[in-house]
Amino acid sequence: IYVDRQIRYGIQSVAKVGLPNDYVIPEGIVTIRPCAFEGIENLHSITLPNSIMLIESSGEIFRDCLNFEFIYGRYASNDNKSAIINNCLFCGNTNAMLAFAGKGIKKYIISDEVNWLGDQLFAYQNDLEELVISDNVYFIGNHCFAYAPNLKTITLPANLEVFRYDPFIGSNNLETIYFRSPLPPKFEIGGIEQSEYP
């Protein structure tokens, strides 16, 4: 645990030796930082504390956690595959999906309660092939679908307003992107806004 002046208590990194397969994050932790659980292959599940307010760059936090299958606690989705936090730091009054436990998931449908997808949320997901995003989602974070080697199909929401940069970088097998909106959303590649329409 490290102390931060703006965010009181957070997890920066966790010892990779001796961590239980099913890890309960202590109450009082408010943020999980990038790379906190990276490479912990035996990690099967986490239980989030009620105090959690931010999970930064989920793809980096759980990168190479090859057995990460479930999320539990107050902020866990009904299927225990994601963490959905209301009023998280930096997200405002939204239901932000900030973590995904994707082991064994080939197709995932994001529930209607979600409005915001966090940075790198589906990055480095080895099993994911298809993703359907609810029309209630209006914000998709940086690198959200990056480096997902088997991702082939994404359905984007009709009400998408903000689509941050390099959303698909490294997902080289992506074949189809469905847009539910009449115009495809604008997004950034390498910091340059991309758009084919006026």
N, C-alpha and C positions, 0 to 999 in steps of 0.2 A: 504494500500500500504506500502511496506517495501523497504528499500534501501539496495542494495547489492553491494559490491565493484567490483565484476566481471560482474554482470548483473545489469545494472543501476536501472531499476525499474521493479518490478514484483508484482504479486498478491500472497500473502501467504495464506490469508484466507479472507472470505467475511462474513459479518454479516448475520446470518441466519434469522433474523427477518426484515421484511420490504423490502426485495429484490424483485424487480419486476419480474414477470414471464418471461419477455423477457429482458434480461440484456445486455446492451451495455458496453463493456469493454473500458475504456477511452484510447484515443490516447496517446502514450508515454509509455504504458506498453509493455515490451519486453518479459516477461516470465510469465507463470502461473505455480505455484508450486503445488506439491502433496497436496491433501485434501482441496484445495482452495474453492471448491463449494460442498464438501462432505455433504450429508444429506439434501440438500435444495430441498425438495420434490416438491415444486411448480415451480422450474426452468423449463421452456419450451424451451427457446432458448438463445443462446448467439450470439453476434455480435463481431467478433474479430477486433481489430484495425490493421491498416496497419503496425504499428510498431512491431507487435508480431514476435518473432524469435524462441521461444521455448515453448512447452507445455509438461511439465514433467509428466510422468506416468499417462496418461489420465484416466485409470481405477480408480485410487485413487482420482483424481481431481473431477470426476463426480459420484463417488460411492454413491449409494442410492439416486440419482437424478432420481426418478422414472418416471418423466414426461419429461425428457430431450429428445427433438425430433428434433431440428434443430440447425444448425450452419450457421451463415451468415457472410458476409464480403468478402474482397478480397481473402482470403485463403480458402473459403468454396468450397467444391466440387459442381459439377453441380446439384446433388440431395439434397444438403444442409444437408447431413448426416455426413460429415467428414470435417476435416481441413487438407489441404495439403500445406505444407510450403516448398518452395525451398530455399536452402542455409540456413537452420536453424542452430542454434548453435549446435555443436557436430555432425551434420549429413553430413557436407560437401556439395558438389554440387549435391544434390539429391532432389527428390520430396518426402518428408517425410510425411506420414499420421500420425498425432499426436493426433487426437481427433476423437471420434465417438459418434454420438447422436443416440442411437439404439432403442428408444422406438417404439414398434410395428413392428420392423424389424425381420422377421423370417429367411430370406435368404438374404445375402449380397454378391455382387460381386465387388471386388476391381478393380478399373479402371486401364487401361494400363499406365496411366500417373504416377502411384505410383511406387517408387523404394525401399522404406524403411518403415517398420512398427514400430512405437514407442513402448516403454516399456508399458506393461499393456493396450495396445490399446483396446482390446476387453474383458478385465477383468471385471467381475461383470455385464456382460450384461445378463439380465434375459430373454429377449425375443428371442435372437439369437439362431437358431437351426443349420443353415448351413452357411459356409463361403467358398467362392471361391476366391483364391488369384491369381492375374495376374502373368504371367510368367516374367514380368519385375521387380518384387520384388526380391531383392537379400539379404536383411537384415530383420530379424525379431527379435524384442527386447525382453528383459526379461519378463517372465510371460505374454506374449502377449495374450494368450487365457485362462488365469487362472480364476478359480472360476466363470465360465459361466455355470450355473446349467442346462440349456437346450440345450447346444451345443452338437450336435450329429455327425456332419460331417464337415471335413475340407479338402479342396483341396489345397495342397502346390505347389508352383511354380517350374518350371523346372530349373530355374537359381538361386536357393537359395544357397548362399555362407555362410552366417552367421545366425545361429539359436541359440539365446542366451538361458540362462538356465531356467529350469523349465517352459517350455512353456505351459503345460497343467495342472499344479498342481490345484487340486480342481475342475476340470471340469470332474466330475465323471460319467457323462452320455455320454461322448464321445465314439462313437461306431466305426467310420470309419475315417481313414486318408488316403487320396489319394495322392500319390507322382507322379508328372509328370516327375521327373528326373529318369534316369536309376538306380541310387543308392539313397536310402533315405539320407537326410542330417544328419550330426552329430549335436548333441545338448547336452547341459549340464543338468544333474539332480543333484541338491544339490552341484554344483560346480565341478562335475566329468563328463568329456566328455563321451558321450554314442555313441557307434557305433557297428554294427553287421557285418561290412565288413572291409576288409584290408585297 
